[in-house]
Amino acid sequence: MKKLIALSLTMTLIIINSMTVFAADKAKEATATGSKLGTAPVEWSYNPADGNKQNVTVDFVVEEPEETYLVTITWGAMKFKYDGAVKKVENQNYYAASGNVNTWTPLSIEGDDGEVLSNTIIVTNQSTVKVNATLAYISDSGKIEGVGGTFTSKQDAGYSFNVSTSQWTIPAAEESEGVERIATLSLSGVPSKINVSEEEKLNDVLAGEVTISLEVPTT
């Protein structure tokens, strides 16, 4: 949407004889009446009193930016269940896996369109330019050791997910429709140390953090 900004200037109109004055595309009208005594200059009176003045205004059109940037990120709950069992390490104040199970199951959550997996991440580009979106998983080694995270995404033509860098190049939006990309996070590894001291604290243990970095590619 184009915006209009009005800038006002003041100009004095000097009337040198009895006349009617019109402001540009305005219906304002004024009269000037002159009187003269002897050799004195003519004295003018105006009706209305400020009839010899009219503000001058100009309109400017602000150019819309050629590029707009809008990206929506929809997060799953990022909640998993370890498929193996854990036990408290003897004479230690932490837990660890009791075997060598290396599988993790993402839990389901309720989404707007029904049940979805909690490890789903949706990035929607509504910008007028293409955008790089890079995903990263950072383990919290202070809580759980031996567990990492990786991302997967569709490899269809044009989906442009770089597996080695976990990065999409998402095309610009077409009109009002955003361009959507979906990734899933998977956990792997056998937890060698779970830094909690009590069994009741083994739920909702912080495993790590997912971040998404956005940038506009230069080419």
N, C-alpha and C positions, 0 to 999 in steps of 0.2 A: 504494500500500500504506500502510495506516495504521500508525503507530508508537506503541508504548506506552512511556511513561516512568514509572518507579516512584519516588515520593517518600516517604521514610521519616521518621516522627516518633516521638518517645518519650513515652509517657504512663505515669505512676505510678498503679497501682491500689491504693488504701488499703483494707485489709481490716479490718473492725471486729469480726469474729467468725469462728469456725471455719466455713469454707465451701469449696466447690469453684468455681474460677474458669475460665471458658472464654474464649479469645480468639475474635474474630469469625471465623466459618467456618474455624476451626483446631481440630485435635484435641488441642491442648495442655491439660493439666490440672495443677492444683497444689492442695496442701492447706496449710492454716494451722492451727497448734496453739498455743493460748495457755496461759500459766502465770502465776500471780499469787502474790506473797509479801506478806502483810500488806496495808499500804495502798499499796504500790507499784503503778504502772500495770501492766497486763497486758503481758507480753512475748510477742511472737509469733515463731514459727520457721516457716519455709516449706520445703516439699518439692515440687520442687527449690528450691535456695537462692534463685534469682531468680524464684520463682513468683509474686511480687507485682508483676512487671513484664511488659509485653508491648508490643512495637513495634506501632505503628499505621501502616499503609501505604495509600496511595491511588494509583489509576491515572489517568493522563491520556491522552487521545487527541489526537494532533497533527493538526490539519487539513491536508490536502494542499493545495498551492498550486492556485489555480484556473487558472493559466496556466503552461505549460511551453514551453521554447524549445529547438528542436533543428533545425538546418539542415545538410544534407550537401552539400558542393561536390565534384563530380567533374571533374577537369581533364584535358583532352587535353594533349599535349606542347607545344602552341603552337609548332609547327615548320613553317616555310615554305621554299619554293624560289622564287627570283626567276627568272622565265621569260626574261628578257633576259640579255645579256652585260654584263660590266663590264671596265673597263680601268684601269690605273694612270695617273693624270693626270701629264702630262709636267712634270718638275721639281718635283713635289709628292710628299708622303709619304702619299698616300691614293688610294683608287680611287673611280670613279664609273661610272654607266651609260654604255655606249658608244652607246646609241641612245635611243629614246623608248618602249620597252616599259613598259607599266603593268599588268602582270599578275603575280600571285603564286599559287602552287599550294600548298595545305596538304598536308603529307606524311601518309601513313597510319601508324598505330601499331597494335600488338596490344593489344586490350582483353579484358576478361573474357568478352565474348560474340563474340569474333572481331575482325576488322579494323575499325577505326574511323578517322575522320579526326582528325588531331591538333588541329584548331582547334575542337573541340566542347567546350562547357562545360555541365554539367548541375547544376542547383540543385534540391534536393529539400527541401521544407518538411515536417518531421515535428512541428511545433509545434502547440499547441492554439489558436493564434491566427494570423491572416493576417500575412504578413511582406512588406515591400518589399525587393527585391533590385535594386541598381543596379550596372550594369557600366560600367567605364571602361577606356580604353586610353590609356596615357601613353607617348609616343615617347621614346626615348633619343637625343636630338639629339647627344649627345656621341659616338655611334657611327655612326648613320645619319641623314642629313638628307633630307628630301623624301618621307618615307613616313609614312602614318597608318593608323589602324585603325578599323573600324566593326563593329557587331554586327547580326545579323539573327536573328529568331525567328519561330515560327509566329504567324499572326494569326487563328487560329481563335477562335470565340466563347468567351469566358471565359478566353482565354489572357492577355489584359491586358498586352501588351508595348508600352510607350510608346517609339516609335521615336526621338523627339526627345531623350529623357532616358536611353534604354537601360535602362529600369526595368520590372520585373514587380511586380505585386501578387499574391502567391501565396496562395491560400486556405489555411485551417487544414487539418491532416490529418484524415482521417476514420478514426476508430478507430486501427488500427495502420498503415494505409496512408499513405505520404507522398504529397504532391502534387509532381509533377516538372515542371520547365521546362527547355527545351534552347535554347541559343543557339550561334551559330557566329561566329567572328571572321574578318573578311576584311581583308587588307592592300591598300593602294593607294598609288600614287605612283611616280615615277621617282627612284631614289636619286641625288641630286646629289653626295653625299659619303659615302663609306664609310671611316671613320676607322681603317683598318688599313694597315700599311706593307708587309706581305708576303703573297704569294698564298696560302700555306698557312694563313693566319689568316682566310680568307674563308668558312670553315665555322663554324656556330654563333655567328654574330655577333649580339650582343644588339640587337634592334630596339626593344624597349619592354617594357612591363609591363601586365598585365591585373589589375585589382582588382575585388572585389565588396564592396559596402557593404550591410550589413543594418540594417533598422530596423523597429520595430513602428509601423504607422500609427496616428494618433490618432483616426481616424474609421473 
